[in-house]
């Protein structure tokens, strides 16, 4: 099978035709060459089951208009296209309370909506904003399972105890301030994003830590994913690298390039190609195991042809958006690996 650097087109597995298996969510997504940085790995994905341009890109279209009260956020879709709120989107604000969402949502074109079950992610900061527009974050992986269980609960401090425990695992102050992460580790977080850069045309990714799948993140198209990738990597997954280093957890190794007794450049190229092939085969096997999982779907919201659902498969949970019957957006995470206890 011919492999190129970015895209590996493979014959669709039968699970991709069954809406009740996780493989259906990955239909029409091709894999790229896996990328590894220390404990973290990313399998880039390309393509989608729907045409590009059906949904507005999140950074461009979404605005946090105001926080009307603690735990209550007003979000605006500035685009005429429908906008998907990425699951567990949050905002860091200057001089006001930081907040995050527990759920995803589909906003109609130019719609404004108040969400009353958001989480305050800053335990002691006075005031709340009006007419603010900041770039968003995504809640760190260890907090996402707790946030998913808090959907619908109108209590602004409901995530503080989980953030406090998360902070202690990063040698930070034991309090419900998520922005402690950014203040203490911004260089390390950015370094992770530089090593796990998005590829041209990328529409999603499978993220792994210590060779264990932690998340499946799929966007409707490349423009959407280009704006989602950095918040996902910096805030969603990079903290795990720091957390496990601090805990001195033993490191696993990926496929290594053997440079001993090299004969010439041709020998080096052949060895490098072997390592690339091995990494791709490992990625294919990882994906195949995911695709076989039975998928449980629970309806949440319906807006015309757009459906938001809750999804579960094995140890994975999250939410997805379908355009008619085709998967457009998916955010699923491993609820058992390195998560704060619910």
C-alpha positions as CSV (number, residue, x, y, z in Angstrom):
1,X,0.0,0.0,0.0
2,X,1.3,3.4,-1.0
3,X,1.7,5.8,1.9
4,X,2.3,9.6,1.6
5,X,3.2,12.0,4.3
6,X,-0.2,13.3,5.0
7,X,-3.0,11.1,3.8
8,X,-3.5,7.3,3.9
9,X,-6.6,6.3,2.0
10,X,-7.9,2.9,3.2
11,X,-10.9,0.9,2.2
12,X,-13.9,1.6,4.4
13,X,-14.4,-0.9,7.2
14,X,-17.9,-2.4,7.4
15,X,-18.4,-0.6,10.8
16,X,-18.4,2.7,9.0
17,X,-21.8,1.8,7.4
18,X,-23.5,0.9,10.8
19,X,-24.9,3.9,12.6
20,X,-24.8,1.9,15.9
21,X,-21.0,1.5,15.8
22,X,-18.3,4.1,16.5
23,X,-16.9,3.5,13.1
24,X,-19.8,5.3,11.6
25,X,-18.6,8.6,13.2
26,X,-15.3,8.1,11.5
27,X,-16.7,7.4,8.0
28,X,-15.0,9.1,5.1
29,X,-12.1,10.3,7.4
30,X,-8.7,9.3,6.1
31,X,-5.6,9.0,8.3
32,X,-2.4,11.0,8.2
33,X,1.0,10.2,9.5
34,X,0.9,10.0,13.3
35,X,2.8,12.7,15.2
36,X,4.3,12.2,18.7
37,X,5.7,14.6,21.3
38,X,6.8,12.9,24.5
39,X,3.8,11.3,26.1
40,X,1.3,12.7,23.6
41,X,0.4,11.5,20.1
42,X,-1.9,12.7,17.4
43,X,-3.3,10.8,14.5
44,X,-4.5,13.5,12.1
45,X,-7.7,12.9,10.1
46,X,-8.8,14.3,6.8
47,X,-12.1,14.5,4.9
48,X,-15.6,14.3,6.3
49,X,-19.0,12.7,5.6
50,X,-20.5,16.1,4.7
51,X,-19.5,18.8,2.3
52,X,-17.4,21.7,3.6
53,X,-19.2,25.0,4.4
54,X,-22.3,23.8,6.2
55,X,-21.2,25.3,9.6
56,X,-19.5,28.5,10.7
57,X,-15.9,28.3,12.1
58,X,-16.0,28.7,15.9
59,X,-13.4,31.3,16.6
60,X,-14.7,33.5,13.8
61,X,-18.4,33.2,14.5
62,X,-18.8,32.7,18.2
63,X,-18.8,35.6,20.7
64,X,-19.2,35.6,24.4
65,X,-21.5,38.6,24.5
66,X,-21.8,38.8,28.3
67,X,-22.0,37.0,31.6
68,X,-25.3,38.0,33.0
69,X,-24.7,36.3,36.4
70,X,-22.3,33.8,37.8
71,X,-22.8,30.6,35.8
72,X,-24.9,32.3,33.1
73,X,-23.4,33.0,29.7
74,X,-24.8,34.7,26.6
75,X,-23.2,33.4,23.4
76,X,-23.8,34.9,20.0
77,X,-23.4,33.4,16.5
78,X,-22.3,36.3,14.3
79,X,-22.5,34.2,11.1
80,X,-25.5,33.5,8.9
81,X,-24.5,29.8,9.0
82,X,-25.3,27.5,11.9
83,X,-22.6,27.4,14.5
84,X,-21.6,24.5,16.7
85,X,-20.4,25.3,20.1
86,X,-17.5,23.0,20.7
87,X,-18.0,20.7,23.6
88,X,-16.7,22.2,26.9
89,X,-15.8,25.5,25.4
90,X,-14.6,28.1,27.9
91,X,-13.4,31.7,28.1
92,X,-10.6,33.3,30.1
93,X,-11.5,37.0,30.7
94,X,-9.5,40.0,31.9
95,X,-10.8,41.3,35.2
96,X,-13.9,39.2,35.4
97,X,-15.1,35.7,36.1
98,X,-14.0,33.0,33.7
99,X,-16.7,30.5,32.6
100,X,-17.0,27.3,30.6
101,X,-19.9,25.3,29.1
102,X,-20.8,21.8,30.1
103,X,-22.5,21.0,26.8
104,X,-22.2,21.6,23.1
105,X,-25.0,23.4,21.3
106,X,-26.2,24.3,17.7
107,X,-26.8,28.0,17.4
108,X,-28.8,29.1,14.3
109,X,-27.5,31.8,12.1
110,X,-27.2,35.1,14.0
111,X,-28.8,33.6,17.1
112,X,-28.1,34.8,20.6
113,X,-28.7,32.5,23.6
114,X,-28.3,32.6,27.3
115,X,-27.0,29.3,28.9
116,X,-27.8,29.1,32.6
117,X,-25.9,25.9,33.5
118,X,-22.4,27.1,32.7
119,X,-19.5,26.6,35.1
120,X,-17.6,29.4,36.8
121,X,-13.9,28.3,36.5
122,X,-12.5,31.0,38.7
123,X,-13.3,30.7,42.3
124,X,-12.6,34.2,43.6
125,X,-12.8,37.1,41.2
126,X,-15.3,39.9,41.4
127,X,-17.6,41.1,38.6
128,X,-18.9,39.7,35.4
129,X,-18.4,41.0,31.9
130,X,-20.5,42.9,29.4
131,X,-19.8,43.0,25.6
132,X,-16.6,40.9,25.8
133,X,-15.1,39.0,22.9
134,X,-12.2,36.7,23.8
135,X,-10.8,33.6,22.2
136,X,-12.0,30.4,23.8
137,X,-10.4,27.5,25.5
138,X,-11.4,23.8,25.9
139,X,-11.6,22.3,29.3
140,X,-8.6,20.0,30.1
141,X,-9.2,16.3,29.6
142,X,-9.1,15.4,33.4
143,X,-12.1,17.8,33.9
144,X,-14.3,16.8,31.0
145,X,-16.1,13.8,32.4
146,X,-17.1,15.8,35.5
147,X,-18.3,18.7,33.3
148,X,-20.4,16.2,31.2
149,X,-22.1,15.0,34.3
150,X,-23.0,18.5,35.4
151,X,-25.1,19.4,32.3
152,X,-28.3,21.1,33.5
153,X,-27.2,21.8,37.0
154,X,-27.5,25.5,37.7
155,X,-24.8,26.0,40.3
156,X,-21.9,28.2,39.2
157,X,-19.3,26.7,41.5
158,X,-20.0,23.1,40.6
159,X,-16.6,22.5,39.0
160,X,-14.4,24.2,41.6
161,X,-13.6,21.1,43.6
162,X,-12.6,19.2,40.4
163,X,-10.4,22.2,39.3
164,X,-8.8,22.3,42.8
165,X,-7.8,18.6,42.5
166,X,-6.5,19.2,39.0
167,X,-4.4,22.1,40.2
168,X,-2.8,20.0,42.9
169,X,-1.7,17.4,40.3
170,X,0.1,20.3,38.6
171,X,1.8,21.6,41.8
172,X,-0.5,24.6,41.7
173,X,-2.6,26.2,44.4
174,X,-5.5,24.1,45.6
175,X,-8.4,26.3,44.5
176,X,-10.9,26.5,41.7
177,X,-8.9,28.8,39.5
178,X,-8.4,27.1,36.1
179,X,-6.3,30.1,34.8
180,X,-3.6,29.0,37.3
181,X,-2.7,26.5,34.5
182,X,-2.1,29.2,31.9
183,X,-0.2,31.5,34.3
184,X,2.2,28.8,35.4
185,X,2.7,26.7,32.3
186,X,2.0,28.9,29.2
187,X,5.4,28.2,27.6
188,X,5.1,24.4,28.0
189,X,1.5,24.5,26.7
190,X,2.6,26.4,23.6
191,X,5.5,24.1,23.1
192,X,3.2,21.2,22.9
193,X,1.1,22.9,20.2
194,X,4.2,23.6,18.2
195,X,5.1,19.9,18.1
196,X,1.5,18.8,17.4
197,X,0.7,21.3,14.7
198,X,-2.4,20.9,12.5
199,X,-1.7,19.6,9.0
200,X,-3.0,21.3,5.8
201,X,-6.6,20.2,5.3
202,X,-6.9,18.4,8.6
203,X,-10.5,17.9,9.8
204,X,-10.0,16.0,13.0
205,X,-7.7,13.9,15.2
206,X,-7.4,11.0,17.5
207,X,-5.4,12.0,20.5
208,X,-3.4,9.5,22.6
209,X,-1.4,9.8,25.9
210,X,1.1,7.0,26.7
211,X,-0.3,5.1,23.7
212,X,-3.8,5.1,25.1
213,X,-6.6,6.8,23.2
214,X,-7.9,9.8,25.1
215,X,-10.0,11.7,22.6
216,X,-11.7,11.7,19.2
217,X,-12.2,15.2,17.9
218,X,-13.9,15.6,14.5
219,X,-14.8,18.9,12.8
220,X,-17.3,19.4,9.9
221,X,-14.5,20.7,7.7
222,X,-10.9,22.0,7.6
223,X,-11.8,25.6,8.3
224,X,-13.6,24.7,11.5
225,X,-10.8,22.4,12.7
226,X,-8.1,25.0,12.0
227,X,-9.8,27.2,14.7
228,X,-10.4,24.4,17.1
229,X,-7.1,22.6,17.1
230,X,-5.0,25.0,19.2
231,X,-7.5,25.3,22.1
232,X,-7.9,21.5,22.1
233,X,-4.1,20.8,22.2
234,X,-3.0,23.6,24.5
235,X,-5.8,23.3,27.1
236,X,-7.5,20.0,26.4
237,X,-4.5,17.6,26.1
238,X,-1.2,19.3,26.8
239,X,-1.8,19.5,30.6
240,X,-1.6,15.7,30.7
241,X,2.0,15.7,29.7
242,X,2.8,18.1,32.6
243,X,0.6,16.2,35.1
244,X,2.3,12.8,34.4
245,X,5.8,14.3,34.4
246,X,5.1,15.8,37.8
247,X,3.8,12.4,39.0
248,X,6.9,10.8,37.6
249,X,4.8,8.2,35.7
250,X,7.0,5.9,33.7
251,X,7.2,6.8,30.0
252,X,6.3,4.5,27.2
253,X,8.2,4.6,23.9
254,X,6.9,4.8,20.4
255,X,8.6,3.3,17.3
256,X,12.2,4.6,17.3
257,X,14.5,5.3,14.4
258,X,17.6,3.2,14.7
259,X,20.6,5.2,13.6
260,X,23.3,2.8,14.7
261,X,25.7,1.6,12.0
262,X,24.2,3.6,9.2
263,X,25.7,2.9,5.8
264,X,24.6,5.9,3.8
265,X,21.6,8.2,3.2
266,X,19.7,5.5,1.3
267,X,20.0,3.3,4.4
268,X,18.7,6.2,6.6
269,X,15.8,6.8,4.2
270,X,14.9,3.1,4.2
271,X,14.9,2.9,8.0
272,X,12.9,6.1,8.3
273,X,10.3,4.7,5.8
274,X,10.1,1.5,7.9
275,X,9.4,3.5,11.1
276,X,6.7,5.5,9.3
277,X,5.1,2.4,8.0
278,X,5.2,0.8,11.5
279,X,3.6,3.9,13.0
280,X,0.9,4.0,10.4
281,X,0.1,0.3,10.9
282,X,-0.2,0.9,14.7
283,X,-2.5,3.8,14.0
284,X,-4.6,1.7,11.7
285,X,-4.9,-1.0,14.4
286,X,-5.9,1.6,17.0
287,X,-8.6,3.0,14.7
288,X,-9.9,-0.5,13.9
289,X,-10.4,-1.3,17.6
290,X,-12.2,2.0,18.1
291,X,-14.5,1.4,15.2
292,X,-15.8,-1.9,16.5
293,X,-17.2,-0.4,19.6
294,X,-21.0,-0.3,19.9
295,X,-22.4,3.3,19.9
296,X,-25.2,4.5,22.1
297,X,-26.9,7.7,21.0
298,X,-29.2,10.0,23.0
299,X,-31.0,12.9,21.4
300,X,-30.3,16.4,22.9
301,X,-31.3,19.1,20.4
302,X,-32.8,19.3,16.9
303,X,-32.6,22.3,14.7
304,X,-34.0,21.5,11.2
305,X,-31.6,19.1,9.6
306,X,-29.1,19.5,12.5
307,X,-29.1,17.1,15.4
308,X,-27.0,17.3,18.6
309,X,-26.8,14.0,20.4
310,X,-25.0,12.4,23.4
311,X,-22.7,9.6,22.4
312,X,-21.2,6.7,24.4
313,X,-19.0,3.8,23.3
314,X,-17.1,1.6,25.7
315,X,-15.1,4.0,28.0
316,X,-15.7,6.9,25.7
317,X,-18.4,9.6,26.1
318,X,-19.2,13.0,24.6
319,X,-21.4,14.6,22.1
320,X,-21.9,14.7,18.3
321,X,-23.7,16.7,15.7
322,X,-25.3,15.1,12.7
323,X,-26.3,16.9,9.5
324,X,-29.4,14.9,8.5
325,X,-28.0,11.4,9.1
326,X,-24.3,12.1,8.5
327,X,-21.8,12.8,11.3
328,X,-20.5,16.4,11.1
329,X,-18.9,17.1,14.5
330,X,-17.7,14.7,17.3
331,X,-16.0,15.2,20.6
332,X,-15.5,12.0,22.6
333,X,-13.1,11.4,25.4
334,X,-11.9,8.5,27.5
335,X,-13.8,8.7,30.8
336,X,-11.5,6.3,32.7
337,X,-7.9,7.5,31.9
338,X,-6.5,10.3,34.0
339,X,-9.8,11.9,34.8
340,X,-10.8,13.6,38.0
341,X,-13.3,11.5,39.9
342,X,-16.9,12.5,39.4
